[in-house]
Amino acid sequence: MSFAEASLFWGFLVVYGIIMYALSPRSRNAASFYKGADDSGKPVSQWSLTASIFISWIFAKSVTNAANLGAAYGVTGGLAYATYWLSIPVAGYIIYLIRTQTGARSLQEFLTSRFGRLAAVSFAAAILIRLYNEVWSNTAVVGGYFGLPGEWQYYTAALLFTAFTLAYSLKGGLRSSIFTDVIQAVVFVFFVAAVLFLIVPANDTSALLSAGEFKLNAGADLLLVAGLQIFSYPFHDPVLTDRGFVNKEKTMLKSFVVAGLLGFIAVFIFSLVGVHAQLNGIEANGNAPAAVGQALGMTALFFMSVVMMTSAGSTLDSTFTSLSKSIAVDLPQLVRSVADKLPSMRVGAVVMVAFAILGNLPMFAGTDILKATTVSGTMVMGLAPVFLFYGFTRWSPWSFHLSFWSGIVLGLMLAMGLIPVSWSIGEGHYAALLGVNAWGILICTTGFFLPLVLQRLSGRHTVSTNA
């Protein structure tokens, strides 16, 4: 970068951080900090919640992955990754049923009531791993617009971005996160539209929308993986599920449905950045948005960096607030059965600072940001039967554990390359991933229902009529 170009990028990063801190509201009580209410206790509005869900799930790594898949497989790759956003309406509907049928005020409370405290603790551990991954996988994307891994610019930008996001998250907790999400959503949509204005006229529209093939070895295998994972993937992300309990049930459900559909559209549209790269022979090199931005000129690259900063910021502040709630509020209630009283905001602040430091360590080791999605999504496939079929039981801890831990084991086997080749479906890049998820969901579902069948056979009729 020239001095002028560097000044533009670094200047925007600093201005962005200052503006977000100045505009974000300050929480003055624990209910505001941990639950997003205003100082008088009024919950967040429907449209603010919709914008928050929409932008907090548009991760920087996600739009980068969508563009990379567009570059590799055309629109098939874009559709495959965008399909993950359909899990938002799925999660919203299941949480709606849980709240209206069981009265639970959190997923941990629901799991404890149906499957026992150990099930809820196991679930909490899984979501903490997920949240930990969200820190480095988003800050690393931002750093990539300032330098290459190993360069001081890369690490400095990522850490400075972390510091700015941490500052306004400490100021307001979940209330601040939701408020800034609305601003970030508007900025994101504007600059995505600006990017499209540069890309669409440079291509034949029909070629842009028809690139790729719907074949297993051309990205359709990942599309099927996403179709299977939407029933489990959203439940291990408290960035999403925490927002399912901050407003009235019907208001929440509407927000989840609208946000999910808008997210699907936005992610697919951004994947066209990668399709543009494919049609024009631009080498993605693992970061299609940056490659396309460089090919189109400094203006386009700057627009791309703004998209990444806003999407990464919305996810990172939500990650900090979810971590603070999970560790400061949920875990103590699970382990010690403490009274339903929120801790001091200082406790949540300490958690945020700790994970801002620890969460960036993997960035220095080098990682694959796509694996942060696909592998973790596979490991939690056992959550699908738990949340889809909970109505078949009033109390069955073994149903949870046989389903949940089967998914964990299969996910670890996949990560370590221990899955038999015979499990693969098709011959594409994601053949093994598709096979594990297809066979795995059958294994997990069998594990969930096995204790219920044995109870029936033994004469203990524990099946609920709420199914």
N, C-alpha and C positions, 0 to 999 in steps of 0.2 A: 504494500500500500504506500502511496505517496503521503506526504505530511497532511495535505488537505483531506485526503480520503480517510486517513487514520483519525483526524480530528472530528470528522463527521460521525464515524462509528462510535468512537470512545465518548464523544460529546453526547450523542443520543443515549448511550448507556447511562451516563451520569445524570442527565436531565430526566430520563425515565425514572430512575431510582428516587430522585428528589421529589418529583411530582407525585409518585405513588405514595410516598411517605407523608407528604403534605396533605393530600386529599383523603387518605384513609382515616376513618373515625377511630377514636380512642375508646376502648372498653373500660368501663368504670366498675364493673362487677363481674363475678364469675359466670353468671348466666349469659352475659353478652360475649364473654371471651370464649367459652366452650360451646355455646349453643346458637350463637349468632343473633340473639334478640337485641333490640335496642335498649337504651337505659331504662325505659319504662316497662320492659318485658314483652313488648309487641314483637311477634315473629316476623321473619322476612316476608316480603310480598311475593306473589306468584311469579311476576315477570322478572324480579331480581333473582329469584331462585332458579328460574328457567335459564337466564343468562349465565348464572354461576355454574350450573350443571353443564351447560353447553361448552363454555370456555375452559373449565377446569378439567374436562376430559379431552380437550384438544391439546394433548401434550406436544411439546416441541419434538420429542422423539417420534410421536405418532405421525405428524405431518411429514417429517423426514422419511419415515418408513413408507408412508403412502406414496410419496414421490419416487422413492427408490424402487418400489414394487411396480409403479407405473412405467419406470424406465426399463425394468426387466421383463414385464409381462403385458404391457399395454393396459387397456381399461380393465382387463381381467384382474390384474394385480391391484388396481385401485379399488375395484368393487370388493375384492377379498378383504382388504384392510378396513374399508368403510363399513363392512358388515358387522365388525365388532361394536359399532355404535348402536346397533339394534338391540344390544344387550341392556341399554339404558331403559327402554320401555319395559323389557322383561323384568328387570330388577324393580322398577317402579311398581309394576302390577303385583309382584310377589310381596314386596314390602307393604303394599296396600292391604293385601289379604292378611298378612301377619298382624298388622296393626288393628285391623277391624275384627279379626277372628280371635286373636289371643290377647290383645291389649298390651303387647310388649312395647317398651319404649326404646329399645335398641336391639340389634341382632344378637349381641351377647346375652341380653336378658331372655330373648326368645330361645336361644340354644340351651341355656341353662334350664329353662322350664320344661323343655321337651327331651333333651338328651344328656343333661347333667353338666356339672361345673367343669369337669375335665374336658368335655367337648368344647365348651366355650373358651377355655384356656388354650386348647390346641388351635382353635380358629384364630384367637388373638395373636398367637405366635406367627401364624401364616400371614396375617395382614401386616404385621410389623416388618416381615421380610420384604413384602411388596412395597411398603412405604419407604423402606431403606433404599431399595433400588430406584425409586422415583427421584431421589435427590440427585445422584450422580448422572443418571441417564438424561436428565433435562439440562443440568448445568453444562454438561459436556457438549451438548448440541449448540448452546449459545457460544461457548468457547471456540467452537469450530469456525465461527464467522470472523474471528480475530486472529487466528493462527492455527497451525497444525499441532496435533498432539506431540508433546515434547518441547514445544516452544513456549517461552515465557508469556507471550501474548495470549495463548490458548488458556493457560492456567490462571493468569491474572484476571482475564475477562470473566471466566467461570466463577472464580472466588469473589470478585467484586459484585457480580450479579447475585450471588448467594447472599452476600452481606446486605445489599439493598432490600432484597425480598425478606430476609430475616428481620430487618429493622421495622418494616411496617407490619409484619406478622406479629411481632412482639407488642406493637402498639395496640392492636385491636383484636387479635385472635381470629376466630371464625367470623365475627362481625366485619372486621377489616377485610378478610379474605373475600367474602361475598360482595362487599361494596366495590372493591377494586376489580373483581371479576366482571362487573357490569362495564366498567371503563375499558378493560382489556378486551372484552368481547366486541365492543364497538370498533376499537382500533384494529383488532384482528380482521374483522369483516371488511373494513375499508381497505386495508393493505392487501388482502387476498384479492379483492376486486381489482386493485391497481396492478397486481402481478398478472392477473388474467387479461387485463387490457393490453399488456405487453406480449403475452403469449398467443392468445387466440388469433389475432390478425396475422401472426407470422406463420400460420399453418392453414391447411385446408380443413375446415371444421369436420367434414365427414371422415377424413383420415384420422383426425385427432380422436374422434369418438368411436372409431371402429378398429383401432389398432389392437392387436392381440387376438388370441384364440381361446375358446372355452374348452380346453383339454386339460387332463390331469397333469400332463408334463409341461403345461404352459400357464400355471398359476391357479387353475381351477381346484387343485388339491388344497391350496391354502384357503380358498373360498369355502370349501367344505369343512375345513378345520374351524374356521371362524363360525360357521353355522352351528357346529357342535358346541363350541366354547361359550357362545352367548348365554347359555343356560347355567354356567358356573362362574365364568370370568368376572362378572361385575360384583359378585358378593365378597370377593377378597380385597376389594378396593374401598376403604372407608372414606376416601375423598368423595366417592359417589354415595355410598350407603348412609354416611352421616347426615347427608342432606335429605334423606328420606324420612327423617324424624324431626325436622325443624319447623314444620307447618302442618296444617290440617290435612287429613288423608286425601281427600279429593283434590285439593289444591296441589299437593305434592304429586299426585299421579298425573295430572295435566302437565305439570312442569317437566316431569320425566319423559313423557311421550313426545312433547314438542321438542325438547332439547335433544332427544335421541334422533329424531328424524332430521332436525337441522344439522346435527353433528355428522350424520351419514352423508348428507348432501355436501357439507363443507369439506369433509375429508376426501370424498370422491373427486370433487372439483380440484382440490389441491394436487391430487395424484396426476392430474393432467400436466403438471410441471414436469413430471418424470416421463410422461408420454411424449411431450415436446422434445425432451432430451433424446429419446429413442428415435423419433422421426428425423431428427436433425444431426444424428451421429455425435452427440455430446457425451463424453465419458462421465458417468455418474460418480465413479470412484467412492462409493459408499455414502455420498451426500449429494443427491441429485439437485436439491434446491440451490445449494451453493454453486454447483457446477453450472447450472442454467443461469443463475444470476451473474456469474463471471462472464459467461458467453454473451449475455445480453447487454452487459455494461454495468457501470457502477450504480446507476439508479436502480436497476432491477436487483442487484445484490443487496443494496441498502433496504429495499422493500422486503426482501426475503429475511434479512436480519431482524427487522421490526416484527414480522410475523412470528419469528422464532422467539424473540424476547417476550412478547405478550403472551404467547401460548405457554412458554416455559414458566413465566412468572405466575400465571394463574394456577398452574399445576403445583409449582413449588410452594407457594403460600398455603395452598390447600393441604399439601403434604405435611407442612409444619404444624398446621392446626389439627390435623387428624392424628399426627403422632402425639401431640400434647394431650389430646383427649383420650387416646388409647392407653397411654402410659400413666397419665395423672388421674384419670377418672375411671376408665373401664377396668383395667387390670386390678387396681386395689379393691374394687367392689367384687370382682370375681374371686380373688385370692383370700381376702379377709372378711368378706361379707359385711363390709362397712355400710353405714347408713347412707341413704340416697342423698348425700350432701356433696356439693361441688367443692373441690379443693381451692386453695388460693391460686390466683393467676400467676404468682411467682413460680409455682411448681411447673405449670405448663411452659413458662418462659425458659426455665432451665432445660427442659426436655428439648425445646426447639434449638437452643444454642448447641446442645450436645450433638444432635443429629445433623445440624448444619456443618459441623466439623467432621464427624465420623462418616456422614453420608457421602462426602466427596472423595474419600480415600480410594474407592475403586476406580475413579476417573484417572488417577495417576498410574494405575496398573494396566489400563487399556481393556475395553470390553466391547461386546457386540450388543448394541441397543435393541436390535430386533429380538434377540434371545430373551431380553428382559420381559417381553410380552409373551412370546410363544411358549417358552419353557415354563414360566410361572403359571400361565393359563392352563397348561397340561397338568401341572402338579395339583391344581385345585379342582380338577374335573369331578372329584368326589363330592363337591358341594352341590352339584346339580340335583342328584336324587334327594339330598337333605332338604333343600328348599322347595323343590317341585312336588315332593310326595310327603311332606310333613303331616298332611292331613290324615294319613293312614295310621298314625300312631299318636297316642297321648304321652307315652314314656317308653323310650327304647334307646339307651346309650349305645348299645352295640350296633344299632343301625347306623348311627353317625360314624363310629370308629371304623367299622368294616368298609364303609363307603369312602370316607375321607382319607384314611391311611393307604387304601389301595391306590388312590390317585396320586398321593405323595410318592409312593414307591415307584409307580410307573413313570412319573415325571423325572425322578432321580435316575432311573435306569436309562431313560431317553437321553438325559444330559450326559451320562457316562458312556453312551454308546453300547449299552447292554441289551437293547431290544433286538430280538431275532429278526433277520431279514424277511422271514416268511410273514411277519406282521404287516409289512409295507403294503400300501394300496396304491397301485399305479407305479410309474417309474419317474415321476417328477422329483424336484428338489425337496418337496415336503411329503414324500410318500411315506416315510417312517413316522413323521408327525401325525399324518392323517390316520395311519393304521393304529397308532397308540391311542389316539383320541376315540376312534370308532370302537375298537375292541375294549378300550378302557372304560368307556361310559357304560358298556354292557356289564363289565366286571363290577364296577362301582354300584350300579343299580341292583345287581344280584346280591351284593354285600349288604345293601340297605334293606332289602326285603327278606333276606334269609332269617334274621331273628324274628321277624313278624310271622313268617310261615311256621317256624319252630314253636312259637307261642301258640299259634292256632292248633298245631298238631298235638301240643301238650295239654290243650283244653283251656288255656288262659286267654279268654277273649278280650284283648286290649285294643282292638281296632276302633278308631274313632269314627263317628258318623258324620264328621265334618269334611270328609274327603271330597 
